[in-house]
Amino acid sequence: MNLTAEKRTFTLVVVTAGTSEPSSTKLLAQRTAQRVTELAQRRGNEVQTHFIGLRELATEITTALVTSLAGPKLQEAVAALGKADGLVAGTPVYKAGASGLFTSFFQTLEDDLLIAKPVVLAATAGTARHALVVDEQMRSLFGYLRSVVAPTSLFAAPEDWSDPALNKRIDRAALELLLLMESGFAEQIRNESWQSYRHEFASDGETALDVDFGSDLMRLAAGGSAT
């Protein structure tokens, strides 16, 4: 560690969609965030962690999906994500898929909000049969949002909690996330290359009024016919 280096402070946001209390999903995400904090301290830096429990936002998420109106708690969560240097996103798995609450929350976000932000993906389930959900489903969601997903994803079934291999995966994912945060890649993208991205459909302060919904293409997209 370079003792002469200036101490840096990073903001880590942890989003969890567990609905029980206590929640194994929340526990997995918390352990990951704690490991990021410990590793940062060893490197002479600091991590400030902000936790977002989607269970508390369920009503506002539903309202936002059907009306595009965000309540105060949802607005606060979105603002926290916008300021984050990194993200841990955790969900329980139901019916071989990520929680509807989890996916609905991220579907309410502007497409541009998480561009280049580093993220560790985590999931829990009652059986190891769901282990591929993280890499098959969650990665595609965050790929669409254009975030930078850490190479190591996390999954825990009941038998994994007593397996030392889980701690090793957490250590690996936490280090990957910290290194991505330290790189400043997301900030550089915003400062140097933001305008090279195509910001669509009310993203980045634009309004949906800028879209020509009467065009042939938009009519076709809505299931109509072109003139």
N, C-alpha and C positions, 0 to 999 in steps of 0.2 A: 504494500500500500504506500502511495506517495503521501508522506505526511505534510508536504508543502502545498498540496493541491487544495483548492477551495472547496469547502463542504457544499454539496448540492442537495436540494430538497426536491423530491419527486412526489407526485400525487397519484395514488393507486385507488381505483374504484373497484369495488367488489359487488357484483350483481348476482343474487341468488334467487331461485324460484321455488325453493322448498316451501311446502305448505304446512308442515308439522313443526312442533316445537317440543324437544329439540329436533333439528333437521340434519340428516347426514350430508345433504348437499351443502348446507351452510358450513358444517364442520370441515368438509373437504376444502372449500373455498377459503375459510379462515386460516386453516393450516398452511395453505399455499401463500396467502398474503403475509402471514407471520414469518414464513421462511424468506420471502422477498425482503422484508424489513431487516431480518437478521443479517442477511448477506450484504445489504446496503450498508449497514452499520460497520461491518468488517472492512468495507471499502471506503470508510470515512464519509458516508453520505447518510441521508435521512429519508424515510418514506412516511408520508402522511396518508392514512387509509380512510376511505369513506365507504361505508356499507349501505347498499340499497337492497332491501328485502321486498321482492315483488308482491308478496302476499299482502302487504299493506297498501299496495298501489292497484290492486286488482280492479276495483270499481272504476278508477280513473283511466286505467288502460282500456277497459271495455268501452267507456264513453269516448275515448279518443279514436278508437277503431271505427266507430259508427258515426261520429259527428266531426272528427278532426279537431275537437276542442280538448285542450290539455288542462287538467286541473292543477292546482298549486303544487301538490306533492310530485306529480309527474313532471311538471316544469322544473322543479328543483333537481330531480334525478337527471333530467336531460342536461341541465346546466352543469352538473357535476361531471357527466361524461364528456362534455365539451372541453372542460378544463383538465381532464385526466391526462397523465403521462402514460398510464398503462391500465389494463383492465383484466380482472379475473371474472369470468362468466360461468356460472354453474347452474345446472338444472337437474332435476330428477327425470328419469325416463319412464314414460307411460306408453303402453301399447307399441313398443318398438320405436318410439319417437320422443323427441324433446318435449318438455311440458308445453302445453298450449299457452300458458301464462308467460313462459319465457319467450317463445317465438312472437307472441302478440306484442310484448313490450318492444322488442327490436323492430317489429314491423311499424310501430308508431314513429320511429326516429326518421329524421331527414337522412337521405342517402349519403350526404356528405359528412355527417357528424363524426364518423369514426375513421375517416380516410387516414391510412398509414399508422394508426394507433396500434401499439402492440397489445396482444391479448393472449391469455392462457385459457383454454377451454376445459371445462370439468363437468362430469356427469356422475350420477349415482343411480343404482338400480337394485332391485331385489334378486337379480340373477345375472350371471356373466353373459347370458345370451344377448344382452343389450350392449355389449362392449363396443361394437362398431358404430353406435349412434353418434359418438363424438366426431369421428373422422368422416363418416359418410354423410351426416346431416348438418351438424353444427358448423363444420368447416365451410361448407358451401354457403351457408347463411352469412358468415363473416367474410367470406370471399366476395360475396355480392356487395357487402358494405365497405369493401376495400380496406379492411384493417389488415394488420400484419400478425398472423397467427403463429405463436411459438411452435417450433417443431414437435415438442412433447406435449401431448394432451393427457388428461387425467380421467380415469374411470375407476370407480370403486363399487364392487358388489360386497355383500356381507362378509364373505371370506377374505376379502382383501385388507380389511382393517387390521388384522393381526399378522399380515404378511409384510416383512421388512422391505419388500420390493416396492410397496406403495410409497414409503418414505423416500426411497431413492428416486422414484419418478417425480415426486413433489420437489425434491432438491433440484433435479435437472430442469424441470419446468420453471421453477422460481428463478434460477440463474439465467435461463434464456430470456425470461421476461425482463429481468433487471438489466441485462446487457442491451437489450433492445431499447429500453427506456433511457439508459445512459447514452446511447448513440445519438439521441436527438433527431432521429430520422423523421418522425412525424412533424416536428417543428420546422425542419428544413424544407419538407414538402410544402407546408403552408406558406413559408416565407419566400421560397424560390420557384415553386412550380405550381402553385394553386390554380393559376389561370389556365394551365394546360389541361385541366380536367374539365369534362363536360358536366356542368351542374344543371340538372333537369328537374322539372316538376316541383316548383316552389322550394328548391334547395338553396341554401346559402342566401336567404333573405329575398329571393325572387318570389313572385306570386303566381298562382295557377292561372291568373288572368293573362299571363304572357303566352300561354299555350293556345293554339288555334284548334279548339275542339270541333270545329266545323269542317276541318280538312278531310279529304278522302281517307287518309291514313288513320286518323282518329276515329272516324265512323266505322272503319273496318275493325279496328281494335276493340270497339265497343259492341261488336257483333252485328253491325248494320251493313249496309252495302254502299259502295262508292258510286258517285253520280257519273 
